[in-house]
Amino acid sequence: MRLSLTTLILAMLLGGCTHSNEPKESRPAPYYGETLPMAEVVKRIDANNSKIPTLWANVEEMEVYFYDDQKKLQHEILGGALNYRAPRDFALVGSKSPIGTVVKIGSNQDNYWFSLPAQGGPDTAWWGRYKYLGADCTQPIPIRPDLLLEVLGVFTINPDLNQLPVPVMRFNHGADAYMFIWNNRSPRADRWLAVKEVWYDRATLQPRMVVVFDPNGRVVLEAHLSKPIAVKAPGFSEDQWPTMASEFQLYFPESKSKLRLTLSNAALRHNGFPKDLTFRFDPSKAGVSKVIQLDEACGP
């Protein structure tokens, strides 16, 4: 037993004792060199992300797995487009020939939705209002649009590091990444809650992993980001264009849904998009036979 314990300790020391949720093949070699203070990391991340108030990108491939309201597994591989406008306007549309639009995932300042208008598919739209998001009276949705906003990784960090939710940073030498964890007070102010965790690559300061937690510390989203690309930004020289991830792998443990995205041709605008119409959603005009209002029991 003593020999086995010694062997185990040596193995942990040689391995760096570093836990990582990232796939093994994506883990960089451990880094023990100089690092930046938290305020400087935030400043540089914000300098990049503040250049992306809007976004259009071509969806080279969108692979989605989810269970519909009949508990039937759906799987689609699509192309499409992504539109974003800070802070909460988001539209992801997946389509394929000859069917046309198959999936719509979106959000605006008031509502969020997940719609499947394709013929022969679930033919269902789920939608809800942000004012009731997370309430006990709200039904679950296969893929939460508000969490996709977190995964894009183009949000800025409040430079006032004492404002709620409060971020804490530590450096993970094994993953060669700055780890930020945002914390907030519980509704009863009786404890602190971990809200979100983001791993930023030390060299590029691009997000590599995003984890979002519920009030009980359970993971509601885990996402891995990779392959940064430049975002075409008129008004800046090409060497000053901001960057963002182009590949996303998302997993939603509660619904067991999965989403994989590959983006290309990212730009602040493309042929007039995004625009107001991009982020409108009318349940009565969703083009589906079944509409599920997730917060119908919550009130007006």
C-alpha positions, -999 to 999 in steps of 0.1 A, spaced: 0 0 0 28 24 9 45 17 -25 13 23 -44 7 56 -26 42 68 -34 37 58 -70 4 77 -71 19 109 -56 48 108 -81 24 104 -110 4 134 -98 35 155 -94 48 146 -129 14 152 -144 13 187 -129 -18 179 -107 -37 201 -132 -74 193 -138 -87 203 -172 -120 197 -189 -105 203 -223 -99 174 -248 -64 160 -242 -53 167 -278 -61 204 -274 -41 209 -241 -9 230 -246 23 222 -228 25 236 -192 37 272 -190 57 286 -161 68 320 -176 56 355 -170 19 363 -168 -1 395 -169 -20 411 -139 -58 407 -140 -64 444 -149 -42 441 -179 -58 409 -191 -92 425 -189 -80 456 -207 -66 436 -236 -97 414 -239 -119 444 -239 -97 462 -265 -104 433 -289 -141 426 -281 -152 463 -280 -145 463 -318 -173 437 -323 -206 455 -314 -222 437 -343 -214 405 -361 -224 385 -392 -207 352 -400 -213 324 -425 -221 291 -408 -200 266 -427 -215 237 -407 -240 234 -379 -245 200 -363 -272 198 -338 -285 171 -315 -316 176 -293 -347 159 -279 -380 173 -290 -411 177 -269 -419 140 -276 -385 129 -262 -374 119 -297 -338 125 -306 -333 149 -336 -300 152 -355 -293 177 -383 -262 189 -402 -269 223 -417 -253 254 -431 -266 289 -425 -257 323 -410 -252 339 -376 -261 375 -366 -253 393 -334 -258 428 -320 -247 437 -285 -259 431 -259 -286 405 -264 -297 404 -301 -288 370 -316 -300 350 -345 -286 316 -357 -304 301 -387 -296 267 -401 -308 255 -434 -303 228 -460 -313 221 -496 -340 215 -508 -359 219 -475 -348 254 -467 -348 267 -431 -346 239 -405 -336 256 -373 -339 291 -359 -323 300 -326 -327 336 -315 -329 363 -289 -338 400 -286 -341 424 -257 -374 408 -245 -377 373 -259 -358 341 -268 -368 312 -291 -359 279 -307 -379 272 -338 -380 242 -362 -402 251 -391 -389 224 -414 -413 201 -432 -412 165 -419 -394 176 -387 -406 184 -352 -425 214 -367 -424 232 -332 -414 265 -318 -404 271 -282 -403 307 -269 -402 326 -237 -397 360 -221 -364 371 -205 -382 385 -175 -391 349 -165 -360 331 -176 -348 307 -149 -381 310 -129 -396 278 -115 -427 284 -136 -407 282 -169 -406 250 -189 -372 238 -203 -360 245 -238 -338 221 -259 -312 248 -266 -311 280 -246 -303 310 -268 -292 332 -239 -263 307 -233 -252 309 -269 -246 346 -263 -222 336 -235 -203 312 -258 -196 337 -287 -169 352 -264 -172 387 -278 -186 403 -247 -165 429 -228 -156 426 -191 -166 454 -167 -132 471 -158 -147 478 -124 -137 444 -109 -157 450 -78 -190 452 -95 -214 422 -94 -210 396 -107 -174 398 -94 -147 381 -115 -118 362 -99 -88 353 -120 -62 326 -115 -36 313 -139 -36 276 -148 -1 267 -158 -10 232 -170 -36 246 -195 -16 278 -202 -47 298 -196 -61 326 -175 -92 313 -157 -119 338 -149 -148 328 -125 -177 353 -121 -194 352 -87 -227 367 -75 -247 368 -43 -276 343 -39 -311 358 -41 -312 356 -3 -277 371 1 -268 341 23 -239 328 1 -219 334 -30 -226 316 -63 -203 307 -92 -221 320 -123 -197 315 -152 -161 303 -159 -141 313 -189 -106 301 -198 -86 326 -219 -55 314 -238 -25 331 -224 -8 339 -257 -39 351 -277 -63 360 -249 -90 342 -269 -116 322 -249 -110 285 -251 -137 272 -228 -169 286 -213 -188 269 -185 -221 283 -171 -235 272 -137 -270 271 -121 -275 284 -86 -266 249 -72 -233 249 -90 -244 224 -116 -232 229 -152 -259 241 -176 -235 246 -205 -200 236 -213 -184 249 -245 -150 245 -262 -138 272 -286 -110 270 -310 -94 283 -343 -95 321 -339 -103 341 -371 -102 378 -379 -134 398 -381 -135 422 -410 -139 456 -394 -141 487 -416 -123 516 -400 -94 495 -388 -64 484 -407 -63 447 -413 -36 441 -387 -60 457 -362 -90 437 -370 -105 419 -339 -105 382 -336 -129 355 -323 -132 318 -323 -145 300 -355 -152 265 -340 -176 259 -311 -186 227 -294 -214 230 -270 -231 206 -246 -262 213 -225 -263 187 -197 -299 194 -186 -314 187 -220 -286 165 -233 -285 187 -264 -253 192 -284 -244 219 -309 -213 222 -331 -206 253 -352 -180 262 -377 -179 299 -388 -162 317 -416 -162 351 -434 -169 369 -401 -176 407 -405 -192 435 -385 -218 438 -413 -227 419 -445 -251 432 -471 -269 453 -445 -271 426 -419 -276 425 -390 -306 447 -388 -338 451 -367 -357 426 -387 -331 399 -381 -340 398 -344 -378 398 -346 -399 368 -336 -436 365 -338 -449 332 -324 -480 334 -346 -459 337 -377 -433 311 -368 -444 288 -396 -449 258 -373 -480 239 -363 -471 237 -326 -460 267 -305 -449 262 -269 -448 293 -247 -423 283 -220 -434 308 -194 -472 307 -200 -477 297 -164 -457 326 -151 -482 354 -158 -485 383 -182 
